[in-house]
Structure formats: C-alpha cells, structure tokens
C-alpha cells in the first residue's frame, strides 16, 4: 500500500510539472510566439514574431515573468532595444536604437524606472541630452544640446522639474537667456542677450510669463522700462524722472 501511494505521488508530480514546447499563431497561420511552458506558465527561452515573420522580441521567462537578457526588434528585424529584466521589470543596463542602428539612449533601470546617469542621442549620434535620474525622474544637473553639438541649455532638476539657475544658448553658441526656475516654471528676474552676448533686456517672470518690470538696454545703457501683467505690456517709461514718480524702486528687487 505504501509503495502504491509513493508511485501515485511521483506520477502526479511528474504530470503536474511537465515541460512542453508551445506555439501560438496569427489568424493567417504564421507563428506568433514559441517557447516552453510548465504548469501553463512561460519558462526558459521564448521568441515572439511580428505578423510579417520578423522577430519581435526574445528572451527568458521564469514563471511567466521576463528575466535576464532580452532583445526587441522592429518590423525590419533590427534591434531597437536590449537589456535585462528582473521579475518582469527592466533592470540594470539598457540600450535603445534608432531604425538606422544608431544608439538612441543608454543607461540603467531599477524596478522599471530610469536611474543614475543617462545619455540620449540624435539620429546623427550627437548627444541630445545627458544627466541623472532618480526613481524615473530627472534629478540634479542636466545638459541639453542642439543636433550640431552646441549646448542648448543646462541646469538642475528636482523630481523631474527644472529648479534653481538655468542658462540657455542659441545654436551658434551665443547666450540666449538665463535665470531661475521654481518647480518647473520660470520665476524672478531673467536676463536676455543679443547676438553679441550682451544683455539687451531683463524681465521679472512669474508662472513662465512676464509679470512685473522689463528693463531695455542699448549699448549697455538703460533706455526704457516696461511693465507687464500676465504677459501683456500695460505701460512703459523712457525717462528716469517719470518712472521714479510713478513707481517704487523696491518693486525692482
């Protein structure tokens, strides 16, 4: 009786844990995916296909969850993304590609969120932007570039939003503007430059709009003061006496 019980248990375990090779198909009969199943869960190596027959993705499963190294392909068969999974979430180093094979981005993931230093590229392989992520959000110092390689802007992020002091440049390398961000929007005084890198006006900004005063310069001399409300000019002055009479200098702080 004991022998029969052991034999029954061994047979049941073997039947329950059976590993089989499985295929799924598109409506036209082409293979959609193929790989190993155990207990009706994907395990080991699997390949998935686009409906044109080209590979879509390939990699390993553990109990229906992606694990270890995976590659993803476009409909032409070129790799568009590759990297590692842990328990069905992106982890460690990942690289993505344009359809022309050039690198689009590279960096690390932790629990499906970008982390640490990342680099992004234009199709011509010039760096588009680079900086750090924390829990999937831009963090600390970042740089952005034009596709000619010139610096476009640089500054700090906090939880995915611009903060503190930023500098912006034109595509020829000359200064465009600089000032502060608060929680992702421009705030306080901003400086704006002409094509000779000389300040030609500075404005009080709030909520990404001119709100307050703008001071205009020519040849480094103040020639005009303007006042704005929600981005619209409401008044201007061209002489010091009139401005002093109608305004408080404390408002310019």
PyMOL commands that set and color helices and strands:
alter all, ss='L'
color gray80, all
select helices_A, chain A and resi 2-16+240-246+249-252
alter helices_A, ss='H'
color red, helices_A
select strands_A, chain A and resi 19-25+31-38+41-49+55-62+65-73+79-86+89-97+103-110+113-121+127-134+137-145+151-158+161-169+175-182+185-193+199-206+209-218+221-229+232-237
alter strands_A, ss='S'
color yellow, strands_A
deselect
rebuild
show_as cartoon
